[in-house]
Amino acid sequence: MKTQQHNKQANRTQEIIYFAGGCLWGVQEFMKHLPGIFTTEAGRANGLTDSTDSSYDGYAECVKVTFYPSAVNLDELIGYFFEIIDPYSVNKQGEDIGKKYRTGIYSQHSGHLNTAIEYIARHDNADKMVVEVLPLLNYVKSDEEHQERLTRFPNDYCHIPKQILHKYK
C-alpha cells in the first residue's frame, strides 16, 4: 500500500521553497513531518560566496523544502513556518544569535515570494516583522552531519519547544 501511495505522489507536481528560522536542525525536524512535504534538506542560503567551506559569509541557515502544492498550499506552509519562529527578532531565534540565524523565506519563483509578502501583510504589526522575503541567490547543502540531526540526536539543543517541534509527527 505504501508503494502505491508513493507512486501516486511521484506523479504529482512538486515545488521548492527555502525557510530560514534559526538553527536548521529544528526547522528541518519540524518541516519534514508536515502534510504535503516530499523532502527536506539542511543548507544555507543567500551568502556572499560560492561555498561555506571557510565561513558562513552572509549565509542564512535554512531548510530546502520540496512539497506537493496539491496537498499543502504555500500559504498554509508559511503558516506552519510562522509557528516555529519569532518574526520580530533580528538575527536571533532562541539562544541562536547571529546573522546566520536570521529568519527568511527564499525562492526562485516570484509567486512564492508574493504569497509570503501577502501572508506577512495580513498580520498585525506586519511592519515590525523582520522576516526576509527574497529571491534565492544561492544555496549550499549542509554536510551530512547536519542532515536530519534531531532525528539522530533527539536531545541536542533546539530553539523550538518539543511540544511544537513534534506537533505534526
N, C-alpha and C positions, 0 to 999 in steps of 0.2 A: 504494500500500500504506500509506503514512503516513496518508493521509486516512482510510482505513478504520479504522486503529488509533486515530486521534484521535477519530473518530465513536464508536467503542466506548467510549472513555474519557469522552467528553462525556456519555454516558448514565449514568455511574456517579455514586454519591453522593460528594460532596466534603465535607471538614471543614476548619476553620481553627484554627490554634494559633499562638501568638507566642513566639519564642525570643529571649532577650537573652543574649548571650555575649561581651561586649566590643564592639569595633568591628564595626558591622553589615556592613561590606564583606565581610569574611571569612566571617561567618556566612551571608550570602546566597550567596556563591560556593560554599560547601560544600553548603548545603542544596539548592540548585537541581539538583544532579546526583544526588541520592539517588533510589532506586527509589520510585515511587508519588507523586512530587511533581508537582503540576499547575502551580503558580506560586509565586513568592516575591516579596516586596515589602519594601524597606527602609523602616523607620519608627522611631517612638518610642512607648513605651507607659507608661501609668500615671503621667502627670505631674500636676502641681498646677494647671495652667492649661488653657485650651481650645486653645492653639496653642503652637508652638515658635518663633514669629516673633522674639520678643525675647530669649528664653532657653530653656534646656532644663530649666526649673524642675521638678526631680523626675523627669523622664523617663528611661527606660532605652532606650538604642539597642537596637533589636530587628528581627527579621525576621518578617513575616507569612507563614506557610507554609500554602498550600492544598494538601491532599493527598487521595489516594484511600485510605480505610481498608481497602478490599478488596485493595489492592496492598502496603500497608505498615501494620502495626498501630501504634498510638500508642506502645506500649511499645518497639517497635523504633526508632521515630523519636526517642524520647527517648534511647535508647541511642546513636544516631548523634550527637545533640547533645552527649552527655557525652564523645564522642571529641575534641571541639574546645574544651572548657572545663576550667578548674581549678575544681571545685566548692567548694573550700575557701578561695578567695581572695576577700576582701571588696573590692568596688569596684575591682577590678583584673584585667585579663586581658592578659598580655604586658606591653608598655610602655604600654598604655592604662590610665590611672589617673583615678578619679573616680566619683562615684555613677552617672553616666550609663553607665558601663561595667560595672555590676553584672550578675550572672547571674540569669536568671529565666525562668519558664515561665508564660505568661498565657493565659487562655481565658475565654470566656463560657459554657462548658459545664462543669458540676461534674464530670461523668465524666472529662473530660480532666485536671482538677486532681487528682482521686482517683488516676488512673493515675500521674501524676507523683509524688505523695506516696508511693504504693506502690513505685514504681521506686526512689526515694531510700532508702526504709526497708529495702530488701533489701541494701543495700551496707554494707560495713564502714565504721565511722566516720560513719554517716549523721547522727548528732547533731552532727557538726562541719561538715557541708555548709551553705553559705550561699546556696544557690540559692533565690530567691524562687519560691514557687508560690502565685499569687494570681489572683483573678478579674480579667479585663481591665476596667479602669475607663474608659480612654480610649486612643485610638490616633490618631497623626498620621502620615500618609505623608510620607516624606522627599522633598525636591525631586529633580528628575531627575538632578542632578549626583551624587547618592548611589546612584541605582539602577544595579545591575549594574556598579559601579565597577571591580571587579577584572577583569571581562571586558574592559572598555575600556582599563584601565591595569594590566596584569598585574604590573608591577614596583612598584606602590605598596606601602607598608608594610601588612603584615598580621601579626597576632599568631599566626595559625595556621601551623604549618610547612607548606611547599609540598607535601611528600610526603603529608600528611594532607589538606590543602586539596583536592587533586585525586585523592584515593584512589578516588572513585566516578565520576570523569569518564569 
